[in-house]
Amino acid sequence: MNNKDLSYQNFHKICVVGGGITGAIMVLLLKNSNMFKLSDIGWIKPNFKSKNDFRTTFYNETSLKLLNNLNILKKLKRNDYTSVKSIKVFGPNHSSPLEWDYFDTKKNFGAVIKNDVVLNIIEEQLKDIKQYNSFVNNTKCNKFERTLYLENKIFINSHLVLSADGKNSYLRKLLSVKTINKNINHIAISGFLELSKNHNSTAIQAFTNIGPIGILPYENKNIVNFVQSIEKVECKKLLSKENPEYFICNELNKFFSNNDLNFSPLKKINKIENKLSYWDLDLNLVLNPTSSRAILIGDAAHSIHPLAGQGLNLSLRDCVAALKAIENSLKFGNDLGDKSILKLYKSDRLAKTISMTAFTDFMFFGFTSTSKKTQSLFTKVMENLNKTNLKNIFRDLASI
């Protein structure tokens, strides 16, 4: 882009790209850190929020502490979240589940919170931060600054850019950051179903015949929010049906026939028509989530399978690690683009990210394998783990 085509120029010491929860949390952490003036922080967040988005996310105990420190939890209304007091993981062949219960541990495992509610609360606290409702079209970097060229012809100079623009991050592409892409040939389908009884604050992970499904309790009632992972070919057949929700319910009812769980379609959620949403599950991992004066956080740095419900929790750890790296470096008077910041962030996050990626891959490919021997082996492992304290490895990993 030629300078003559650009109508505005701005400068911020640090700039965050991405309008989702990860990007919003990162901006709020920077604001509350007292390391920067309000004018030092810029937030690029394309305005693409969809209406009537009732989807939820599981926040583990560590993430809830972060939300509490950021004064988010106390602003939630009672029906905005549901505590998770029990977790059950069902393997194939209707085996006995791995189970963790509040009465055994004397603590909740986390909470399911509505995405739009969290984002609205954060945005309310960030009204005094300069925001740019546009996309990044290009970027360049010199010894002193990184320049972001926006679609609306504004360009921004910054000492450090934090990229939180999702798994299909265009900024990551512009930075020429190498990514390990993995096409698992699955589609995620999400929606709401009704249970024949109260869900009792139980979160469920089940490896059904049509693929893994995560089932989260919703609003302390008999409603659940599900995310079903299904092969693309089968998904196409499913979505071509007149009422795909009935097919999903039938599969679930057959799977849980011995567990007194019965699911049925839900026409409306909070008086709004309940529609299925779906997206490709193309997973990625970045071994070096940094570039000159740039750090990748959240799905821009890693996109894992949703079966463990840990995607956002992993992203929030990125935000905390990035802030910590910046704080440690600034103590010594370093420039925001100093390589020590990039090195600290990478060393803090890479091993933990790889561990969670390996864990979800292990679970996904093991339980979705077409080999009966493999499935039988995983079933036996689950049955044996359920008899020992080793099963708590999964619980502890999920709470990191």
C-alpha positions in Angstrom: 0.0 0.0 0.0 1.3 3.5 -0.9 1.3 6.1 1.8 -0.8 8.3 -0.4 -3.7 5.8 -0.1 -3.6 5.9 3.7 -5.8 8.4 5.4 -4.9 8.0 9.1 -1.9 7.1 11.2 -1.8 6.0 14.9 0.7 4.9 17.4 0.3 2.6 20.4 3.1 1.0 22.5 1.2 -2.3 22.4 -1.6 -3.5 20.1 -3.9 -6.5 20.3 -5.5 -8.0 17.2 -8.7 -10.1 17.7 -12.2 -9.3 19.0 -13.0 -12.7 20.6 -12.7 -13.5 24.3 -9.0 -14.2 24.1 -8.3 -10.8 22.6 -10.6 -9.0 25.0 -9.0 -10.7 28.1 -5.6 -9.8 26.8 -6.5 -6.1 26.5 -8.1 -6.1 29.9 -5.0 -7.7 31.5 -2.8 -5.0 29.8 -5.1 -2.2 31.1 -5.2 -3.5 34.6 -1.4 -4.2 34.8 -0.6 -0.5 35.4 2.4 -0.9 33.0 0.7 1.2 30.3 -1.3 4.4 30.0 -4.7 3.9 28.3 -3.4 5.6 25.2 -0.5 3.1 25.0 -3.0 0.3 24.2 -4.7 -0.3 20.8 -7.3 -2.9 20.1 -8.1 -4.1 16.5 -11.4 -5.9 16.7 -13.6 -6.4 13.5 -17.2 -6.1 14.5 -18.7 -9.5 13.5 -20.7 -10.6 16.6 -23.7 -12.7 15.6 -27.1 -12.1 17.2 -28.7 -14.7 19.5 -25.5 -16.5 20.2 -26.2 -18.6 23.3 -23.1 -20.9 23.0 -21.2 -21.6 26.2 -17.6 -22.4 27.3 -16.2 -24.4 30.1 -13.9 -22.5 32.4 -11.7 -24.6 34.7 -10.8 -23.6 38.2 -7.7 -21.7 37.2 -9.6 -19.7 34.5 -12.3 -18.8 37.0 -9.7 -17.4 39.3 -8.5 -15.2 36.5 -12.1 -14.0 35.7 -12.5 -13.2 39.4 -9.3 -11.2 39.5 -10.6 -9.2 36.5 -13.9 -8.4 38.2 -15.9 -10.4 35.7 -17.4 -13.1 37.9 -19.2 -10.8 40.3 -21.0 -9.1 37.4 -22.5 -12.4 36.2 -26.2 -13.0 36.9 -27.3 -16.4 38.3 -28.5 -17.8 35.0 -25.4 -16.7 33.2 -23.3 -19.6 34.5 -23.7 -23.2 35.7 -21.2 -24.7 38.1 -19.8 -28.1 37.1 -19.9 -30.5 40.1 -19.4 -33.7 38.3 -17.5 -34.9 35.2 -18.2 -38.2 33.3 -16.1 -39.6 30.4 -17.8 -42.4 28.5 -15.7 -44.6 26.3 -17.1 -46.7 23.4 -19.0 -50.0 23.9 -21.0 -48.5 26.7 -18.3 -49.1 29.3 -18.5 -47.7 32.8 -17.4 -44.0 32.7 -14.5 -42.3 34.3 -16.1 -40.2 36.9 -15.2 -37.3 39.2 -17.7 -36.0 41.7 -17.9 -32.9 43.9 -18.6 -35.0 47.0 -15.3 -36.8 46.5 -13.2 -33.7 46.0 -15.2 -31.1 47.9 -14.8 -28.5 45.1 -16.3 -27.6 41.8 -14.4 -28.4 38.7 -15.2 -25.1 37.0 -18.2 -23.4 35.4 -20.0 -23.2 32.1 -20.5 -19.6 31.1 -22.3 -17.9 28.2 -19.8 -16.6 25.7 -21.6 -13.4 24.8 -22.2 -12.5 28.5 -18.4 -12.7 29.2 -17.5 -10.7 26.2 -20.1 -8.0 26.9 -18.8 -7.5 30.5 -15.2 -7.2 29.3 -16.1 -4.8 26.5 -17.9 -2.6 29.0 -14.6 -2.3 31.0 -12.7 -1.4 27.8 -14.7 1.5 26.5 -11.8 3.8 27.3 -9.4 1.8 25.2 -8.8 3.0 21.6 -10.6 0.4 19.3 -10.4 -0.1 15.5 -13.2 -2.0 13.9 -11.4 -3.3 10.9 -9.2 -6.1 9.6 -5.4 -6.2 9.2 -4.5 -6.3 5.5 -0.8 -6.1 5.7 2.1 -5.6 8.1 5.8 -4.5 8.0 8.5 -4.2 10.6 11.7 -2.3 11.2 14.1 -2.1 14.1 11.8 0.1 16.1 8.2 -0.6 15.2 5.7 -3.0 13.6 3.2 -1.3 11.3 -0.3 -2.7 10.8 -2.2 -1.7 7.7 -6.0 -1.9 8.2 -8.7 -2.5 5.6 -10.3 0.9 6.5 -7.1 2.7 5.3 -5.8 3.4 8.9 -2.3 2.2 9.7 -1.0 1.7 13.2 2.6 1.7 14.5 3.3 -0.4 17.6 6.3 -1.7 19.5 4.6 -5.0 20.1 1.6 -6.7 18.5 -0.3 -9.6 20.2 -2.2 -11.7 17.6 -5.4 -13.3 18.9 -7.3 -13.4 15.6 -8.3 -17.1 15.7 -7.2 -20.4 14.2 -7.4 -19.0 10.6 -5.3 -16.0 11.7 -4.5 -13.8 8.7 -1.9 -11.9 10.7 -0.1 -15.2 11.3 0.0 -15.7 7.6 1.4 -12.2 7.0 4.1 -12.8 9.6 5.1 -16.0 7.7 4.9 -18.1 10.9 5.2 -21.8 10.1 2.2 -23.8 11.2 1.7 -27.5 11.6 -1.8 -28.1 10.1 -3.8 -31.2 10.7 -6.9 -32.0 8.8 -8.8 -34.6 10.9 -11.7 -34.6 8.3 -14.3 -33.8 11.0 -16.9 -31.1 11.5 -18.1 -29.7 14.8 -21.8 -29.3 15.2 -23.2 -27.4 18.2 -26.6 -26.7 19.6 -29.0 -27.3 22.5 -30.9 -30.4 23.6 -33.4 -31.1 26.4 -32.9 -33.9 29.0 -35.7 -35.9 30.5 -34.4 -34.9 34.0 -32.2 -32.3 35.6 -28.5 -32.4 34.4 -27.3 -32.1 38.1 -24.4 -29.8 37.0 -22.7 -32.7 35.2 -20.4 -32.3 32.2 -20.2 -35.3 29.9 -17.7 -36.4 27.3 -18.8 -39.4 25.3 -17.2 -41.3 22.4 -20.3 -42.3 20.4 -20.6 -44.3 17.2 -20.8 -41.1 15.2 -17.9 -39.3 17.0 -16.9 -37.6 20.2 -19.5 -35.3 21.8 -19.1 -32.9 24.7 -22.3 -32.1 26.7 -22.3 -29.1 29.0 -25.0 -28.2 31.6 -26.9 -25.1 30.9 -28.8 -22.7 33.3 -29.2 -25.2 36.1 -32.1 -26.9 34.4 -32.6 -29.9 32.1 -31.0 -28.1 29.1 -27.6 -29.0 27.7 -25.3 -27.3 25.2 -23.5 -29.9 23.0 -20.6 -30.0 20.6 -20.6 -33.1 18.4 -17.5 -34.0 16.3 -18.5 -36.0 13.2 -16.8 -37.0 9.9 -17.4 -34.6 7.0 -19.1 -37.2 4.9 -21.4 -38.3 7.7 -22.0 -34.6 8.6 -23.2 -33.8 5.1 -25.7 -36.7 5.3 -26.8 -35.5 8.8 -27.4 -31.9 7.8 -29.3 -32.9 4.7 -32.0 -34.5 6.9 -35.1 -32.5 7.6 -34.5 -32.6 11.4 -30.9 -33.5 12.1 -31.4 -32.9 15.9 -33.6 -36.0 16.0 -30.9 -38.1 14.5 -28.4 -36.8 17.1 -30.8 -37.5 19.9 -31.5 -41.0 18.7 -27.8 -41.8 18.6 -27.4 -40.4 22.1 -30.4 -42.2 23.5 -29.0 -45.5 22.2 -25.6 -44.8 23.6 -26.9 -43.8 27.0 -29.7 -46.5 27.2 -28.1 -48.1 30.2 -27.5 -44.8 32.0 -31.0 -43.4 32.4 -30.3 -40.4 30.1 -32.8 -39.4 27.4 -32.3 -36.5 25.0 -34.9 -34.7 22.9 -34.7 -31.8 20.4 -35.3 -28.3 21.6 -37.2 -25.9 19.3 -36.4 -22.7 21.2 -33.7 -21.5 23.6 -34.6 -18.4 25.7 -37.6 -17.8 23.3 -35.3 -17.8 20.3 -35.3 -20.5 17.6 -32.7 -23.1 18.3 -30.4 -23.5 15.3 -27.4 -25.8 14.9 -24.1 -24.1 14.2 -21.1 -26.0 12.6 -17.5 -25.4 11.6 -14.5 -27.3 10.2 -12.2 -28.9 12.8 -8.9 -28.1 11.1 -6.3 -28.2 13.9 -3.0 -26.4 14.0 0.1 -26.0 16.2 2.8 -23.4 16.0 6.2 -24.4 17.4 7.5 -20.9 17.4 4.5 -18.6 18.3 6.6 -15.4 17.9 7.9 -13.1 15.2 9.6 -9.8 15.1 7.7 -7.6 17.5 4.8 -10.0 17.5 3.4 -12.8 19.7 0.7 -15.3 18.8 -1.8 -16.2 21.5 -5.0 -18.3 21.6 -6.2 -20.2 18.6 -3.7 -18.2 16.4 -1.0 -20.2 18.2 -2.8 -23.5 18.7 -6.2 -25.0 17.8 -7.0 -28.3 19.6 -9.9 -30.6 19.3 -12.9 -29.4 21.5 -13.4 -32.9 23.0 -11.5 -31.9 26.2 -13.2 -28.5 26.4 -9.8 -26.9 27.1 -9.3 -24.6 24.0 -10.2 -21.3 25.8 -8.6 -22.3 29.0 -5.3 -22.9 27.1 -5.7 -19.5 25.4 -6.2 -17.7 28.8 -2.9 -19.2 30.0 -1.3 -17.7 26.9 -2.6 -14.2 27.9 -1.2 -14.6 31.4 2.1 -15.8 30.1 2.4 -13.0 27.6 1.7 -10.4 30.3 4.3 -12.0 32.6 7.0 -12.0 29.9 6.3 -8.3 29.2 6.4 -7.4 32.9 9.7 -9.3 33.5 11.4 -7.7 30.5 10.2 -4.2 31.3 11.7 -4.4 34.8 15.1 -4.3 33.2 14.2 -1.3 30.9 14.0 -3.4 27.8 12.2 -2.4 24.7 8.8 -4.0 24.1 10.2 -5.6 21.0 13.1 -7.1 22.8 13.8 -10.8 22.0 13.8 -11.6 25.7 10.0 -11.1 25.8 9.5 -13.5 22.8 11.9 -16.0 24.4 10.2 -16.0 27.8 6.8 -16.4 26.3 7.8 -19.3 24.1 9.6 -21.1 26.9 6.6 -20.7 29.2 3.9 -21.9 26.8 5.3 -24.3 24.2 5.7 -27.4 26.4 2.3 -27.0 28.0 0.7 -26.4 24.6 2.3 -29.5 23.1 1.2 -31.6 26.2 -2.4 -30.6 25.8 -2.3 -31.1 22.1 -0.8 -34.5 22.5 -3.4 -35.4 25.1 -6.4 -34.4 23.0 -4.9 -36.1 19.9 -4.3 -39.3 21.9 -8.0 -39.3 23.1 -9.4 -38.4 19.7 -7.5 -40.8 17.5 -7.7 -43.6 20.0 -11.4 -43.6 20.5 -12.3 -42.7 16.9 -10.1 -45.4 15.4 -11.8 -47.9 13.1 -9.7 -50.7 14.6 -11.7 -52.8 17.0 -8.5 -53.8 18.7 -7.6 -50.2 19.4 -11.1 -49.3 20.7 -11.1 -52.5 22.9 -7.7 -51.5 24.3 -8.8 -48.0 25.2 -12.0 -49.4 26.8 -10.0 -51.7 29.0 -7.6 -48.9 29.9 -10.5 -46.7 31.0 -12.1 -49.5 33.0 -8.8 -50.1 34.9 -8.1 -46.4 35.4 -11.5 -46.0 37.0 -10.4 -48.4 39.8 -7.3 -46.4 40.7 -6.3 -42.8 41.5 -4.4 -42.6 38.2 -7.6 -41.4 36.6 -7.0 -38.1 38.4 -4.2 -37.4 35.9 -7.0 -36.4 33.4 -8.7 -34.2 35.9 -5.5 -32.5 36.9 -4.4 -31.9 33.3 -7.7 -30.3 32.6 -7.3 -27.8 35.4 -3.9 -26.4 34.3 
